[in-house]
Amino acid sequence: MPFDALTWWTQDRPPATYGGANRSCVHGRALVSLQSVRSGLRQTPHAVLAACSAEDQAVPMLDPLARGLSADVETVISAQVRAIAIAPAGGGYHPTHSRLLELLEHVTDQGAVSCVYVVLPEPLPERGRLEVSGPESFDELLRHFPQIHFHFGGMLHAYEGLFRLMHRSALLTTNLAGALGKPRLLDAVLERADEEGLGQRLYFASGFPNLDPTSALEQLLGHNVWRRGRGLPPLPSTLLRGIAERGNPVDYEPGTDTGRMGSGPNA
């Protein structure tokens, strides 16, 4: 059963609204909180951990510029959180900011964090920075932490640059949030990923509330119908179904198709 690799906790769509009556279409979902001291957004790790069910993956966002950073880091470490999120464009800081580097060193050395979500909120917060919204701006960060699994979300508008990064690091994955709902972009992403042998590192994600999980799954699994209507040959069904069934990206291991069902502790 599918796992929704990226959903947002927004002011107008709290966690309880996810999926509505169709929540059962997915096994679980990753819930990413929002933090940006520059834009006045503050959702604590404690809050997102409390909001997640046993099937869900809490992904608290940490802002290296936040005054409450020490308390947030302590929560992440004490709760044995496996994944955190960062959003340099949303938070208005550079991916190689010294405080971010110190933060990542701390939570990976002292805690259980093995996966870092790199996300681009949609829409971008009022005081966000577009100049650090592209994948290329993360090249130095990835080289600084070659042992960390980075999972990118919401950045497939720049899929060519993202795929170049993926070829440089086996510990980089991405999800389809932001591409599902945009069939031309989705088609370009899927076709290029198949050509370049990157299909096993793509994960299903609705990007809720931007798209509900049922519609997102229908668009992914039915994408060959869209191609057929335009006279295009079908993409491999194994590619589409593999993405839908891949599971929790936090369980990713290079060279494998892990995480199809079980996902371990979801803290």
N, C-alpha and C positions, 0 to 999 in steps of 0.2 A: 504494500500500500504506500502511496506517495508521502513524502515528508516535505513540508513547505519551508524552504531554507531561509526565507527572509520575509518577515511581516513587521510592521511598525506599530508602536504604541503612540498614537497621536491624541491631541487634546479632545477632538470630537469623536474619535472612534477608539474607546478603551478596549483592553484585551477581551472582555466578555462578549463583545460584538463580533468577534472573528468567526467567519464562516456561516453564521446564522444556523438555519436548519440543515445546512449541508456540511457542517463541521466534520461529519463522519467520512467525508471523501478523502481525508488525509489521516495518516497515522499520528502525526504531531506537527508542530511548527516551531521555528526559531522566532522568538520575540525580541526585537531590538528596541531598546529604550533610546531616548534622545537627550543629549546634553550639549549645551553650547552656552557658556557663560557670556559670550559676546551678544547672543541673541535672547538671553533670558530664559533658556530652556533648561529645566532641571528635573530629571527623573532618576532617582537614586538606584543603585544596584539592589538595595534591600527591597524597593518597591517592585522591580521587575522580577526578582526571585519569588516574591510572594504571589505575583500574578500568574505564574506559570503552573500548569498542571503537571502531573507525573510524566505525561507523554511529551511535554514541550521542552524546548531548549531555551533557557534564559541566556540572553546575550546583552549584558549591561554595557552601555556606552560609558567610556571614561574620557573626560576632557582634561588634558594636562594643564589647562589654564584655570581650572575651577578651584575656588578656595577650599571646598570640601573634599579635595582629591585624596588626602591622607585617609579620611574615614571611608571613602569609597574603595580605596585599595585594600584597606583592612577587611572590609566586607567580602571583597572578591577572594582574598586569600583564605580567610577563615571559613568561607562557604565552599571552598574547593571548586570554584567556578572554572569550567573548562574553556570557555570562550568569552572574549570581550569584544567590543566594537570601538573603532575610532572613526572619526569623520573630520579630517583636516579641513576640507572645504566648508563643511557646516560649522565647524568650530572656529574657523578663521586663523588657523595656525599652519605652519609648514610641516610636511611629513618628516623632516629631519630636525624639528625643534628639539633642543636639548632636554626639555622636560618630558617630551614624548619618549625619547630614547631611554631616559631614566625610568619612566613608568613601565615600559615594556620589559626592560631588564628585571625590574622588581617583581612584576606579577608572574613572569616565566621562571625566574630563579627561586622565588620564595613560595609561589603558589602552584596551582594545578593547571594554569592556562597553557594550552597547547595550540589554540586556534585564535587568530585575530581577524575579525571581520573588518574590512576596509569598505566603508559605505558612503554613498552620496545621497543624502536625503532629498526627497522630491515632494514639494518644492524646496529649493535651497533656502535656509533661514535668511532673514533680512540682512544680516551682517556677515554672511558667508563670503568665501573667497573663491571666485571662479578659476583663478590662476593655478590653484592646486586641486582642481577637480579632474584632471586627466591622469590616466594610468602612468604615463612616463614620469610624473613627478614623484612616484614611489620607488623608482629604481634604486636609489641610494639606500632607502629604508630596507628594502628586501636584501640588499647586499650586506647591510649591517647585521641583519638577523637571519642568516641562512638556515637556521634550524627551526624557525617558526613557520607553521602553516598559515598563510594569509588567504582569506576567502573574500573575494571582491563581490560587492553587490551594488546594483544600480549604475554601473559604469559601462554597459555594453553599447552606449552611444558612441564610444571610442573603442570598439572591439578590436580594431587592427592593432592599436598600441597595447591593449591588454593581452592579446594573443602573443605579441612579441615578448612581453614579460613572462608569459606562461612557458614559452620555449626556453627561457633562461633559468627557470626555477621549477623543479618538479613539485615543490611544496606550495604551489599557487593554484587555486581553484576559483571558479566564479559561478554565479547563478543567473537565471534568466529574468530576474526582476527588472522591470523597465523595458524589456524587449517583448515579453508577452503583452498582448494588447496592441502591439504595433507590428502587424504581419510582415511588412517589408523589411523592417529591421531584424525581426526574428529570423526570417528566411536567410538574410545575409549572414547572420551569426551562425546559424545551424550549418549552412552550406560550407562556410569557411572552416568551422570547427571540424567538420567531417573530412574536408580536404587535408587539413593539417594534423589530423590524428589527435585532436584535443577533446573529442566527444566525451570521453570517460571522466573529464574534469568539469563538466557542466552539470549543474544541479537545478532542479525545479524550484521556482519561487514565484509566488503570486505578487509580492510587494504590497499585500493588503495594508491599508484600505484602498490603494490605487486600483486593485483588481481583486475580485473575490476568487477563492481557490478553485471553485467548480468551473468558472469561466476560463481561468488560466489553464487548468488541465485539459479542458475541451479544445482550447486553441493549440496547445502543444501536441496532443495526440491526434488531432484532426488536421495538422498542418499540411499533410500531403493532399488533402482535399482542396485546400487553397492553391497549392502548386498545380494540381491537375486542372483547375479552372483557368489557369494561365498558360497551359500548354507546356509545363515544366515536368521533367521526370521526377519521380518520387525520391525522397531521401530515404535512407535505410530505416526500416521500422525499428530495428534494434537500437538505432541512435535515439529515436524519439522515446521509445519505451524505456530504454536505459536511463535517460534523464529523469523520467517520471518516477522510476523505482529506485533511484540511487540512494535515498535515505539521508541521514543527517551528515552534513559536511564535516562536522567536528570529528567524525569517525574516519575521515579520509586517511588512506595510506597510499603513498606513491606506488603506481604500478598495479594497483588492485581495484576492484569494484566493490569495496567494503561499504557497509552501512545500509544495505538494502532493507533490513527490517530492524533488528535490535540496535540500540543506541547507547547502552550503558547508562550510568548516572547522568541526569540531565541538569545538574546544578551548573 
